[in-house]
Each structure stands twice: as structure tokens, then as C-alpha cells.
Amino acid sequence: MHTTALLAAEVVPAGSDARLIIAAVAGVAVIIALITWLDLHPFLALSIGAVGVGLAAGLGSAESVAAFATGFGSTMGGVGILIGFGAMFGKLLADSGGADRVVDTLVSRSSDRALPWTMALVGAVIGLPMFFEIGLVLLMPVIILVARRSGQSLIRIAIPTLAGLSAMHGLVPPHPGPLVAVSALNANLGLTLALGVLVAIPTVILAGPVFGKIAARWVDVKVPDLFVTGEDRGEEEKAQRPSFAATLASIMLPVVLMLGKALAEVIAPDSESLPKSILDFLGTPVVALGLAVLVGMVLLGRGGGMDRKAISKSLESSLPPIAGILLIVGAGGGFKQVLIDTGIADVIADAIKGSSLPVLFLAWLVAVLIRVATGSATVATVTASGILAPVAAELSSTHVSLMVLAIGAGSLFLSHVNDAGFWLVKEYLGVTVVQNLKTWTVMECIISVSGLAGVLVLSAFI
């Protein structure tokens, strides 16, 4: 527990459990009201709401500000760098003609009806070994250009892709999230992987193409003016484009590097050999995506006929448009840290212990409550795994693997204003808070509930 949380334990008086819950709920409501009713910029609203929650929960003024700054800095140190590299890569992909190559291939080889299904598959494949934020910044240029080029609804293209990406994030190792629970519960990795794929397939179908068609009726927004290519501006097709193979290699490079790191951790977790050290370094998210930018300068830039000045201009122009996104995502991370430092996750954990609920449903519920309260899928996974570890020790190998999946599904539930990913999706797609709640948040709930349903069905037969 962080120092601020320890201070909070001394400051907050007896009966503080209810106070923490009320403060968290009120904070979320105030942030939504400030943005939707008063049209306050989300960065300001999140900053005000975070400090307000800290004060209301008894964290103290200095501690509340410190917790917000810590969360902001931590998010920028991780997600912020990834967003910056992702924006550079995405702009290079667009300016070189590589994005046109990929998008035209996807659109030409898929019918209007099949395109959302194709995008769901793309999201799942790209998302398998990657942190959600990396997969998102890699895929967002493709999502936006496919929607623009195909003439289909942005939401109908985006939701299936995000569903594939998010389902991998919660359900299928070697994604980092499920691997945490596999390790904590001593689950069989191969069995968990097999069961995870079984659960993920119908989950992605329901939350992706099926829900995407419905969500597109609820929310109709124009495609944002991001990653605009010459072809989109009505210019003649570039005389030189990177080949499809070169473009695909650039996109898949960080995927392969991170997958290599994940597999090395599984195969030889305690090894300190040189090959494993190299894979650990190259597969680190920031390094993998940074290398993608450098390799993209050659394969995409040079492959697209761009000279050094054109490549430099493309990279430079990629950063100003994401300044607002960076601040909002950082503030979301700051709000999440304030909630964590108040100790609300511990309150939920203590309330759940000793429950008589079915064990797999209980595992899902613990993860759900912590996820909703803190906005962090990682915190929800780690905390829930710790709480359920003694119970898992008494289960069969199959049911331990199913518990991993139940926790993973629960960790995705109800992404809202305390989740940095919520703001990342909102800003990239150019939707309002309410529209994001009706699309992205509902999609995450469908993934979570469908994942639980799949786990419970499998538990009845195996």
C-alpha cells in the first residue's frame, strides 16, 4: 500500500468504509456533470474530481494532490510514451501510403457485411501479446481509415476491433493481464490458454460485430480528421507506396517482440541467459513500439518514397494533435491513483471475504468491484487473485484455470471516467462522454458478462 494510503488510514475515522464508497461514487458523478453539463474540459474536470475525492475520503489536501501527481506521472511514464510513439508511427503509416495499402487490401477483400468481422479478427490477433494501449495506438489509424474509406459507420468498424483487442486483454494468455492471475493462482498455462480461446471466440462475436451493429444505431459520429492521407484529400494515388509485406512487417514488429518476451517468461521464467535478457529488453512495450517507429522510418518512409525532410516533418506533425489526449489520459491515471490510495480496494476485499457465493462468480465479482472502484484492470486482477489464492489451492486444475478467466473477465467490467483507457478511446474516436458510455463502456460490460457466462458454462461440463 502506498504511503498516502497509510496516512489515509490514520486520517479517516471509524465507519470510513461507507465514506470511501460515497466519496468515490460522488467523485465520478461530479466529473461526468462537469464535462457534460458545464462543458468543462475533461483534463480540468478529472483534476478537480480527483482532488475532491481525496479530500472527501479523508486523504488530506497535500496527500490528495501528491497522489494525483503520482498517478499522472506514472501514466505518462508508461501510457504517455506509448501514445507518443504510436502517434508518430500512425502518422508515418498514413503519410507513407502504408495505411492506404493495408486499408485498401482489407476493404477490397471484405464485403460490407464481412468487414466488421475482419476487423474483430485483426483486433484479436494484434491484441494477443500486447498491452491494450499499444494495440489501440497501432490499430487506431487502421480503424479510422477503414471507416473513412469503406463509408461504413465509425462505431461499426471501431467496436469489433476494440472488442477483439479487449477480450485478449482480459481472457487469453500470454497477454500480461491473464499471466498475472496464472502466476498468482498457480494455474496451468496451456489449459488456461485453451479455455481462454474457447471463451473469447463467442465473447468477441457478441461484443464486436453483433453489438457494433446495434451501437452504430445509438451513436452516429463522423470519422475524425486524424491520419488523413493524400487519397482521402482527393489527391492522386501516391506514385510509390510501401509494399503490403513491408507495411505488415512494420505493424507486426512490436507484436512479435512482445510475444517473444511473453513466451520467454513462460518457458524459462527463472533464466538469466543472454537470449532471454535480449528478449526481455526488446519486448518491453516502450522499446518495442520505439523500434517500430525507427524501423517504420526505413520500411514505410523510404519504402513510400519519402526523403529525410519528409520523414522528419511527418514525425514532427504527429505530436501536436495528441497533446489534449495526453493530458486527459494522464489526469485519468491521476484520478485512478487517488482512488487506490484512499484504500477503497481494501474495503471491497474485506467485504467480500467469507462470502458464500459460488466460487467462480465470487472471483468475477471481486474483480468487478475493484475494477469499477479503481479503474484499473491490473489492480483488479492482482487484488482478486490474491484474495482468491487460498480458495484456488483447493480446486481442480481445470477450475483454477476457469477462475483465472473469471477474474480476467471481471477486470474489464464498466470502464468509465476513472479509467485512462476510457479517455483514450473517447478522444481518438471524437465522441462525447455519454456516447462513449453507450458504446465503449457497454461493449466492455458485454465482454465481461459474456466471459463470465462462458466460464460458468464450461464449469458445468468439465
Sequence and secondary structure as in RCSB ss.txt:
>XXXX:A:sequence
MHTTALLAAEVVPAGSDARLIIAAVAGVAVIIALITWLDLHPFLALSIGAVGVGLAAGLGSAESVAAFATGFGST
MGGVGILIGFGAMFGKLLADSGGADRVVDTLVSRSSDRALPWTMALVGAVIGLPMFFEIGLVLLMPVIILVARRS
GQSLIRIAIPTLAGLSAMHGLVPPHPGPLVAVSALNANLGLTLALGVLVAIPTVILAGPVFGKIAARWVDVKVPD
LFVTGEDRGEEEKAQRPSFAATLASIMLPVVLMLGKALAEVIAPDSESLPKSILDFLGTPVVALGLAVLVGMVLL
GRGGGMDRKAISKSLESSLPPIAGILLIVGAGGGFKQVLIDTGIADVIADAIKGSSLPVLFLAWLVAVLIRVATG
SATVATVTASGILAPVAAELSSTHVSLMVLAIGAGSLFLSHVNDAGFWLVKEYLGVTVVQNLKTWTVMECIISVS
GLAGVLVLSAFI
>XXXX:A:secstr
  HHHHHHHHHS TTHHHHHHHHHHHHHHHHHHHHHTS   HHHHHHHHHHHHHHHTT  HHHHHHHHHHHHHHH
IIIIIHHHHHHHHHHHHHHHHTHHHHHHHHHHHTS TTTHHHHHHHHHHHHHSSS HHHHHHHHHHHHHHHHHHH
   HHHHHHHHHHHHHHHHHH TTSHHHHHHHHHHT  HHHHHHHHHHHHHHHHHIIIIIHHHHHHHH      S
 S  TTTTT    S    HHHHHHHHHHHHHHHHHHHHHHHH TT   HHHHHHHHHTSHHHHHHHHHHHHIIII
IITTT  HHHHHHHHHHTSGGGHHHHHHHHHHHHHHHHHHHTTHHHHHHHHHTT  S HHHHHHHHHHHHHHHH 
 HHHHHHHHHHHHHHHHTTS HHHHHHHHHHHHHHTTS   TT HHHHHHHHHHT  HHHHIIIIIHHHHHHHHH
HHHHHHHHHHH 
